């Protein structure tokens, strides 16, 4: 998870921005706004962060023209076309802008948490090394006689005192970073609650709108799409839930390029297919290993272990997905279960208001 939020953002930038290469070979891409012998301050587009100079291996500076292009790209990222803002939508645009600001603040807090977590790991390593050296020196010190070797005795005594003081300093710094992380987490929780309020405000503003002309409707669509992108991500997959199956969420997927209707089940560790569907798509499994599987009512049933060449939803595909095939025929309207051997690649949300399943690929 180290520097996770920093590095996800790299994909949105041109390769011509300033680049800071850290000693752990990770890269931070943005625009350097300040630099001295102790630290480098870098603008990431959604906020600024500081990197300690002793953690940096190399800095690659882009020219001014290239950095200006990056700035323009950042400005366009969430910007709506302001040349025509219908009167009916003015308040909605203002709420949306506030939501964007909260979103950027949250990314900034998460980014800072990841920086602190990295520093904590480095401090832990330093503490362990220091404590190991302290234990070694103390062991030698106890065996050293002052009268026979006073220089060595005094040198070790000084070294032990320095290592004890360093341990206290490093531990205090580590605990302070933990405190700062807790503080940032509270800020994230508070920002999340504000975002939720603004989200409700956007929905309420949309409900108020009536008798919109074509231009206003087009503008509203832009806002709604950008709002969805902010909330769930640009690469989110929206699946309509089939209500004809009652409380079960059934989704249409492609298994080895064959259509299948599977029950969405985060409680199932693997993708599960019925015997009938497996035969229909030509899976050879009779010689496969038989494994026991516990079902919802607590019973154990026999299943054949297999791997599926491809499982895909819309335009997102995963290869070599682990699965099981039920050994006995089933009287079922569906072709099986969509379990965690496929769903582990996604962040999952269910929107009951719109009757949609929202999946976002984990990169």
Backbone torsions as a table, in degrees:
resi	resn	phi	psi	omega
1	UNK	NA	2.9	-174.0
2	UNK	-65.0	127.3	179.3
3	UNK	55.8	28.6	-173.0
4	UNK	-54.1	-50.0	-173.5
5	UNK	-73.5	-26.1	175.0
6	UNK	-64.2	-44.0	-167.9
7	UNK	-86.2	-23.7	172.8
8	UNK	-62.3	-36.0	-176.5
9	UNK	-69.1	-22.3	-178.3
10	UNK	-56.5	-34.1	-175.5
11	UNK	-66.6	-19.5	-179.1
12	UNK	-85.7	-6.9	-172.7
13	UNK	-103.7	155.2	170.9
14	UNK	-68.9	149.3	-179.5
15	UNK	-72.3	-1.2	-178.0
16	UNK	-96.0	4.2	177.1
17	UNK	-73.8	169.4	174.8
18	UNK	-61.1	144.4	-177.2
19	UNK	-131.7	128.9	175.7
20	UNK	-111.8	119.2	178.7
21	UNK	-100.0	120.7	-177.6
22	UNK	-84.4	167.5	-178.6
23	UNK	-67.9	-20.6	176.0
24	UNK	-89.5	12.9	176.3
25	UNK	71.7	7.5	172.0
26	UNK	-78.7	156.7	-178.4
27	UNK	-119.9	138.8	173.7
28	UNK	-117.0	121.9	-175.2
29	UNK	-115.3	132.9	179.3
30	UNK	179.2	-145.4	177.4
31	UNK	-124.3	121.0	179.6
32	UNK	-74.2	122.1	-177.3
33	UNK	-105.3	-18.7	179.1
34	UNK	-157.9	144.9	-178.1
35	UNK	-151.7	132.7	171.0
36	UNK	-141.9	-171.7	-173.7
37	UNK	-69.1	-21.2	-176.6
38	UNK	-97.2	-30.6	-173.1
39	UNK	-152.7	163.8	174.1
40	UNK	-127.3	127.7	177.9
41	UNK	-101.3	127.3	-174.6
42	UNK	-130.0	134.4	178.4
43	UNK	-89.5	124.4	-176.9
44	UNK	-100.8	1.4	-179.9
45	UNK	99.4	-40.5	177.6
46	UNK	-106.9	2.3	-179.4
47	UNK	164.5	171.2	-179.8
48	UNK	-111.2	148.9	177.3
49	UNK	-139.4	158.7	180.0
50	UNK	-113.9	137.1	177.0
51	UNK	-117.1	133.8	178.4
52	UNK	-72.0	137.2	-176.4
53	UNK	-60.9	-32.2	-178.0
54	UNK	-72.6	-8.3	177.1
55	UNK	-98.1	-3.3	-173.5
56	UNK	-100.2	131.8	176.8
57	UNK	-90.2	-43.7	-173.2
58	UNK	-155.6	147.7	176.1
59	UNK	-124.1	127.6	177.6
60	UNK	-112.0	116.6	-176.3
61	UNK	-96.5	129.2	175.3
62	UNK	-87.1	165.1	178.3
63	UNK	-80.1	169.5	-173.7
64	UNK	-62.9	-38.6	-178.8
65	UNK	-62.4	-42.9	-179.3
66	UNK	-66.0	-41.3	178.2
67	UNK	-65.1	-34.0	178.2
68	UNK	-65.1	-39.8	177.3
69	UNK	-61.1	-40.4	178.5
70	UNK	-62.9	-44.0	179.0
71	UNK	-59.3	-43.1	179.3
72	UNK	-63.8	-37.5	179.3
73	UNK	-65.0	-41.3	177.7
74	UNK	-62.0	-42.8	-177.8
75	UNK	-63.8	-32.2	-178.5
76	UNK	-81.5	-15.3	-169.0
77	UNK	-54.6	-51.5	-179.4
78	UNK	-113.4	5.5	-173.1
79	UNK	-72.4	132.7	174.1
80	UNK	-92.0	156.2	178.5
81	UNK	-69.4	109.5	-175.0
82	UNK	-88.4	-2.1	-177.8
83	UNK	-66.9	-29.1	178.1
84	UNK	-136.7	100.8	174.7
85	UNK	-114.5	105.7	-179.8
86	UNK	-59.6	147.2	-178.8
87	UNK	-59.3	-36.7	179.9
88	UNK	-61.3	-23.4	-172.4
89	UNK	-109.7	2.3	-177.0
90	UNK	-57.7	-49.5	-178.9
91	UNK	-64.6	-36.2	179.0
92	UNK	-64.5	-42.1	178.5
93	UNK	-62.4	-40.9	179.8
94	UNK	-64.1	-42.1	177.6
95	UNK	-64.4	-41.4	-179.3
96	UNK	-62.3	-41.1	178.9
97	UNK	-61.5	-41.3	178.2
98	UNK	-63.0	-40.3	178.4
99	UNK	-60.8	-41.4	178.0
100	UNK	-60.4	-45.9	-179.2
101	UNK	-60.2	-44.2	178.8
102	UNK	-63.0	-39.6	178.7
103	UNK	-61.8	-43.0	179.4
104	UNK	-67.0	-39.6	177.8
105	UNK	-61.0	-43.0	-178.2
106	UNK	-63.7	-41.6	177.5
107	UNK	-61.7	-39.2	179.8
108	UNK	-63.5	-44.1	179.5
109	UNK	-63.2	-43.8	-179.5
110	UNK	-64.1	-39.8	177.7
111	UNK	-60.6	-43.2	-179.9
112	UNK	-66.3	-37.8	177.2
113	UNK	-59.7	-42.9	-179.8
114	UNK	-66.0	-35.1	175.1
115	UNK	-63.6	-44.4	-179.6
116	UNK	-66.0	-39.6	179.0
117	UNK	-61.5	-40.2	177.5
118	UNK	-63.4	-43.2	179.6
119	UNK	-64.3	-39.2	178.7
120	UNK	-60.6	-43.3	178.3
121	UNK	-61.4	-40.1	178.5
122	UNK	-68.0	-38.9	178.2
123	UNK	-65.1	-40.3	177.5
124	UNK	-59.3	-41.6	179.5
125	UNK	-64.3	-43.5	178.4
126	UNK	-63.4	-40.8	179.4
127	UNK	-63.3	-44.6	-179.9
128	UNK	-62.1	-43.8	179.6
129	UNK	-65.1	-42.9	-179.8
130	UNK	-64.2	-44.4	-179.6
131	UNK	-64.6	-35.3	177.6
132	UNK	-64.8	-44.1	177.1
133	UNK	-64.5	-39.5	179.5
134	UNK	-61.9	-45.7	-179.5
135	UNK	-63.2	-39.6	179.1
136	UNK	-65.3	-47.2	180.0
137	UNK	-63.7	-38.3	-179.8
138	UNK	-64.9	-39.2	178.9
139	UNK	-63.1	-45.0	178.5
140	UNK	-66.9	-39.6	-178.0
141	UNK	-60.3	-40.9	-179.2
142	UNK	-65.4	-26.2	-179.7
143	UNK	-90.3	-9.8	-175.3
144	UNK	-88.1	133.6	178.7
145	UNK	-99.2	129.0	-177.7
146	UNK	-61.1	-41.0	-175.9
147	UNK	-68.5	-40.6	-177.1
148	UNK	-76.4	-33.2	-177.8
149	UNK	-146.8	73.9	-175.3
150	UNK	-62.0	-36.4	-178.8
151	UNK	-63.0	-46.1	-179.8
152	UNK	-65.5	-39.6	-179.8
153	UNK	-61.5	-48.6	-179.2
154	UNK	-67.2	-38.4	178.5
155	UNK	-62.7	-44.7	179.3
156	UNK	-66.9	-38.7	179.1
157	UNK	-60.7	-43.3	178.2
158	UNK	-64.8	-43.2	-179.8
159	UNK	-62.3	-40.6	-179.9
160	UNK	-64.6	-43.4	178.7
161	UNK	-62.1	-42.2	179.8
162	UNK	-63.9	-42.6	-178.6
163	UNK	-70.0	-34.1	177.1
164	UNK	-66.2	-44.0	178.8
165	UNK	-65.4	-38.8	178.2
166	UNK	-64.6	-39.7	178.1
167	UNK	-59.8	-45.5	179.9
168	UNK	-62.3	-44.5	-179.3
169	UNK	-63.3	-48.2	-177.7
170	UNK	-64.6	-39.6	-179.6
171	UNK	-66.1	-42.2	177.2
172	UNK	-61.3	-42.8	179.8
173	UNK	-64.1	-42.9	179.3
174	UNK	-61.1	-46.9	-179.3
175	UNK	-64.9	-34.8	177.5
176	UNK	-65.3	-38.6	177.5
177	UNK	-65.4	-39.5	176.0
178	UNK	-60.5	-41.9	178.1
179	UNK	-61.8	-43.1	179.4
180	UNK	-64.8	-37.6	177.7
181	UNK	-63.1	-44.5	177.8
182	UNK	-60.0	-41.2	178.8
183	UNK	-62.9	-43.1	178.7
184	UNK	-66.7	-36.4	178.0
185	UNK	-63.7	-38.2	176.8
186	UNK	-65.4	-38.0	177.2
187	UNK	-63.6	-41.0	178.8
188	UNK	-62.8	-44.0	178.8
189	UNK	-61.1	-42.7	179.6
190	UNK	-65.2	-43.8	178.8
191	UNK	-62.8	-37.6	178.7
192	UNK	-61.6	-41.6	178.9
193	UNK	-66.6	-38.9	176.9
194	UNK	-65.3	-41.2	178.3
195	UNK	-60.5	-41.7	179.8
196	UNK	-61.2	-42.1	177.9
197	UNK	-63.7	-42.0	179.4
198	UNK	-68.5	-35.3	177.5
199	UNK	-61.4	-45.7	177.7
200	UNK	-62.3	-38.3	179.8
201	UNK	-63.5	-40.9	178.3
202	UNK	-61.7	-45.3	-179.4
203	UNK	-62.6	-43.7	179.9
204	UNK	-64.3	-41.0	178.8
205	UNK	-62.6	-39.9	179.4
206	UNK	-65.1	-40.7	-180.0
207	UNK	-63.5	-30.6	-178.8
208	UNK	-69.9	-24.9	-171.7
209	UNK	-71.5	130.4	178.4
210	UNK	-141.0	155.5	175.5
211	UNK	53.1	48.6	178.3
212	UNK	-80.0	142.5	174.0
213	UNK	-82.7	179.1	-174.7
214	UNK	-60.0	-46.1	-179.4
215	UNK	-61.7	-41.2	179.4
216	UNK	-66.1	-40.3	178.2
217	UNK	-64.1	-41.2	178.3
218	UNK	-62.8	-41.4	-179.7
219	UNK	-65.8	-40.9	178.8
220	UNK	-62.3	-39.5	177.8
221	UNK	-60.5	-39.8	178.1
222	UNK	-60.8	-46.0	-179.4
223	UNK	-62.1	-47.0	-178.1
224	UNK	-61.3	-40.4	-179.8
225	UNK	-67.4	-43.8	178.6
226	UNK	-65.4	-35.4	177.2
227	UNK	-63.8	-43.3	176.8
228	UNK	-62.1	-42.9	179.8
229	UNK	-61.4	-40.4	178.3
230	UNK	-66.8	-41.6	-173.9
231	UNK	-74.6	-43.4	-172.9
232	UNK	-116.2	-13.2	-176.6
233	UNK	100.0	149.8	-177.0
234	UNK	-65.9	-29.5	-175.1
235	UNK	-92.4	13.5	-178.0
236	UNK	-66.9	146.1	177.2
237	UNK	-106.5	128.5	-179.7
238	UNK	-108.0	119.9	-179.3
239	UNK	-117.9	127.7	176.6
240	UNK	-75.8	132.3	-178.5
241	UNK	-83.2	130.4	179.7
242	UNK	-79.7	109.7	-174.6
243	UNK	-75.7	-9.5	-177.2
244	UNK	-72.2	-9.2	-179.7
245	UNK	-100.9	17.1	177.6
246	UNK	71.5	-130.8	-177.1
247	UNK	-78.7	-14.0	179.5
248	UNK	-74.8	141.2	174.5
249	UNK	-97.1	114.5	-178.9
250	UNK	-111.5	129.5	-178.5
251	UNK	-122.6	150.7	177.1
252	UNK	-92.1	126.7	179.9
253	UNK	-132.2	168.7	172.7
254	UNK	-111.8	125.1	176.6
255	UNK	-115.7	116.8	-174.7
256	UNK	50.6	39.8	179.4
257	UNK	68.7	18.7	175.0
258	UNK	-113.7	136.6	-178.8
259	UNK	-67.9	139.3	178.1
260	UNK	-144.8	147.1	173.4
261	UNK	-108.4	114.3	-175.8
262	UNK	-120.3	144.1	175.0
263	UNK	-76.2	125.9	178.8
264	UNK	-72.0	114.4	-171.9
265	UNK	-140.4	99.2	178.5
266	UNK	-74.4	-10.2	176.9
267	UNK	-82.7	-14.2	178.4
268	UNK	-89.5	127.3	-177.1
269	UNK	-72.2	-25.8	-178.7
270	UNK	-129.3	164.3	168.1
271	UNK	-70.2	132.3	-178.7
272	UNK	-119.7	131.0	179.5
273	UNK	-118.1	146.7	174.9
274	UNK	-74.3	156.4	179.1
275	UNK	-60.6	-39.4	-177.3
276	UNK	-64.3	-43.6	-178.6
277	UNK	-68.4	-39.6	179.3
278	UNK	-59.6	-41.7	178.3
279	UNK	-68.1	-39.4	-178.3
280	UNK	-58.9	-39.3	-177.6
281	UNK	-95.2	5.6	172.3
282	UNK	78.9	32.6	177.5
283	UNK	-80.4	129.5	175.9
284	UNK	-95.4	109.5	-173.4
285	UNK	-132.1	-5.0	-172.4
286	UNK	-58.6	-27.5	-179.8
287	UNK	-95.8	0.7	-179.2
288	UNK	-72.3	163.6	179.3
289	UNK	-66.8	134.7	176.3
290	UNK	-90.5	129.4	177.6
291	UNK	-125.1	149.8	178.7
292	UNK	-82.4	140.6	179.6
293	UNK	-132.3	130.9	178.6
294	UNK	-90.2	125.9	-179.1
295	UNK	-99.1	178.8	-169.8
296	UNK	-56.8	-36.1	-178.1
297	UNK	-84.5	5.1	175.7
298	UNK	94.9	-8.8	179.7
299	UNK	-74.0	150.9	174.4
300	UNK	-102.2	132.8	179.7
301	UNK	-127.4	157.6	178.5
302	UNK	-84.5	137.0	175.4
303	UNK	-138.8	154.3	176.3
304	UNK	-95.6	127.2	178.5
305	UNK	-78.4	137.1	179.2
306	UNK	-152.7	175.3	173.2
307	UNK	-129.6	133.5	-178.9
308	UNK	-93.7	135.6	-179.0
309	UNK	-58.6	-48.9	-179.9
310	UNK	-145.1	143.5	168.7
311	UNK	-132.1	127.4	-176.5
312	UNK	-140.1	145.6	172.5
313	UNK	-122.4	122.6	-174.8
314	UNK	52.4	-119.1	-176.1
315	UNK	-102.2	11.6	-179.3
316	UNK	-106.1	124.0	-175.0
317	UNK	-126.1	139.4	172.3
318	UNK	-121.0	140.5	-177.8
319	UNK	-106.5	156.0	174.6
320	UNK	55.0	52.8	-176.9
321	UNK	-88.6	130.2	-179.9
322	UNK	-69.6	140.1	-177.5
323	UNK	-154.1	168.8	172.9
324	UNK	-130.8	153.4	178.8
325	UNK	-120.1	127.8	-178.7
326	UNK	-63.2	134.5	-175.8
327	UNK	-74.4	-29.9	-177.7
328	UNK	-106.8	148.1	178.2
329	UNK	-61.6	149.9	-179.1
330	UNK	-126.7	137.1	172.9
331	UNK	-87.9	93.9	-173.7
332	UNK	-143.3	147.2	176.2
333	UNK	-78.8	-19.4	-177.8
334	UNK	-106.8	169.4	-175.6
335	UNK	-99.5	3.1	178.3
336	UNK	145.6	-157.6	-178.2
337	UNK	-120.1	140.7	173.3
338	UNK	-97.2	98.7	-173.1
339	UNK	-98.4	-170.7	-170.7
340	UNK	-72.7	-14.8	176.4
341	UNK	-64.6	-20.6	172.3
342	UNK	-105.2	-42.4	-174.1
343	UNK	-70.8	-17.1	179.4
344	UNK	-62.6	-16.0	179.6
345	UNK	-85.0	3.8	-174.1
346	UNK	-133.0	150.4	161.0
347	UNK	-85.5	136.4	-171.3
348	UNK	-122.3	132.8	173.2
349	UNK	-136.6	144.7	176.3
350	UNK	-116.0	123.7	177.1
351	UNK	-106.2	99.6	-176.8
352	UNK	-72.0	-24.4	-180.0
353	UNK	-65.8	-44.4	-179.9
354	UNK	-95.0	-0.4	-178.4
355	UNK	56.3	47.3	-178.5
356	UNK	-128.2	148.9	172.1
357	UNK	-104.3	128.5	-176.0
358	UNK	-115.8	118.3	179.8
359	UNK	-114.7	132.9	176.3
360	UNK	-124.1	124.3	-176.9
361	UNK	-63.7	133.2	175.0
362	UNK	-86.2	120.8	-176.5
363	UNK	-86.7	NA	NA
